[in-house]
Amino acid sequence: PPMLRRANRRRGPVPLFGSDELRFKAPADEGAGADGGEAEELTPLFLRRSDFRAAWLASGGSDDALPAAQVSDLRSLAWQMECESAFDWRSIVLVAPQDSIDLALELQQQQQQEQQQ
């Protein structure tokens, strides 16, 4: 859409990296259907290419077999989620950068320690 293209030109895109070859099963308590069916397959999208690579390696993939990242844009994804109701978007998982996750955990621990004092 034109408005989205203008926003990306002014502010720059927010890239997302993923691949159809990198998917995970949700833990049974999170992804299983209400009927107790199979765990849902999730497609992670990463804000950094390095986190995409790290997830690939952690899943048992090798550097030599690293799939080409499919690059999209966060704003475009949000627009598609709003406008395209035929696709089940619940399988998409946005993965924060690892250093952001580490910082959030550190801040939570500090907060817990302060509350215990």
C-alpha positions in Angstrom: 0.0 0.0 0.0 1.2 3.5 -0.8 1.0 4.7 2.9 3.2 1.8 4.0 5.8 2.5 1.3 6.0 6.1 2.3 6.5 5.2 6.0 9.3 2.8 5.0 11.0 5.5 2.9 10.8 8.0 5.8 11.7 5.7 8.7 13.3 2.8 7.0 12.0 -0.8 7.0 12.1 -3.0 10.0 13.5 -6.2 8.5 12.4 -9.7 9.6 14.4 -12.8 8.7 12.9 -16.3 8.4 12.8 -19.4 6.3 10.3 -22.1 5.6 13.1 -24.5 6.5 13.3 -23.2 10.1 10.2 -24.2 12.0 9.6 -25.4 15.6 7.0 -27.4 17.4 5.3 -25.5 20.2 5.5 -27.1 23.6 2.4 -29.4 24.1 0.9 -27.0 26.7 1.1 -24.0 24.3 0.5 -25.4 20.8 -1.7 -28.3 21.2 -5.3 -27.8 20.0 -8.2 -27.7 22.5 -8.9 -31.3 21.5 -5.4 -32.4 22.6 -4.2 -32.8 19.0 -0.7 -32.4 17.7 1.5 -29.5 18.7 1.4 -26.6 16.4 4.3 -25.9 14.0 5.6 -22.4 14.5 7.5 -20.2 12.1 10.0 -17.9 13.9 10.8 -14.5 12.4 13.9 -12.7 13.7 14.8 -9.0 13.9 18.5 -9.8 13.2 20.0 -12.1 10.6 22.6 -13.3 13.2 19.7 -14.6 15.5 18.2 -16.4 12.5 21.6 -18.1 12.0 22.0 -18.9 15.7 18.6 -20.5 15.8 19.4 -22.6 12.7 22.6 -23.8 14.3 20.8 -24.5 17.6 18.2 -26.6 15.8 21.0 -28.9 14.5 21.5 -27.3 11.2 25.0 -26.6 9.9 26.5 -23.4 8.6 27.0 -25.1 5.2 23.3 -25.9 5.0 22.1 -22.5 6.3 19.0 -21.7 4.1 18.8 -18.3 2.4 16.8 -16.0 4.7 13.5 -14.8 3.5 13.4 -11.1 4.3 10.2 -9.2 4.9 9.3 -6.1 6.8 7.5 -5.8 10.2 5.2 -3.1 9.0 4.2 -5.1 5.9 3.6 -8.1 8.1 1.4 -6.1 10.4 -0.6 -4.8 7.4 -1.0 -8.3 6.0 -2.2 -9.6 9.4 -4.8 -6.9 9.5 -6.0 -7.3 5.9 -5.5 -10.9 5.0 -7.9 -13.0 7.1 -7.5 -16.2 5.1 -4.1 -17.0 6.6 -3.8 -18.3 10.2 -1.2 -15.9 11.6 -1.0 -17.7 15.0 1.9 -19.8 13.7 4.2 -16.8 13.3 6.4 -16.0 16.3 8.4 -12.8 16.4 11.8 -13.5 18.2 13.5 -10.6 19.9 17.2 -10.2 19.6 19.1 -12.3 22.1 20.8 -9.3 23.8 17.3 -7.8 24.4 16.1 -11.0 25.9 19.2 -11.1 28.1 18.7 -7.5 29.2 15.0 -8.2 30.0 15.9 -11.2 32.2 18.6 -9.2 34.0 16.1 -6.4 34.7 13.5 -8.8 36.0 16.1 -10.4 38.3 17.1 -6.9 39.6 13.5 -6.1 40.2 12.9 -9.3 42.1 15.9 -8.7 44.3 14.7 -5.2 45.1 11.3 -6.5 46.0 12.8 -9.0 48.4 14.8 -6.3 50.3 
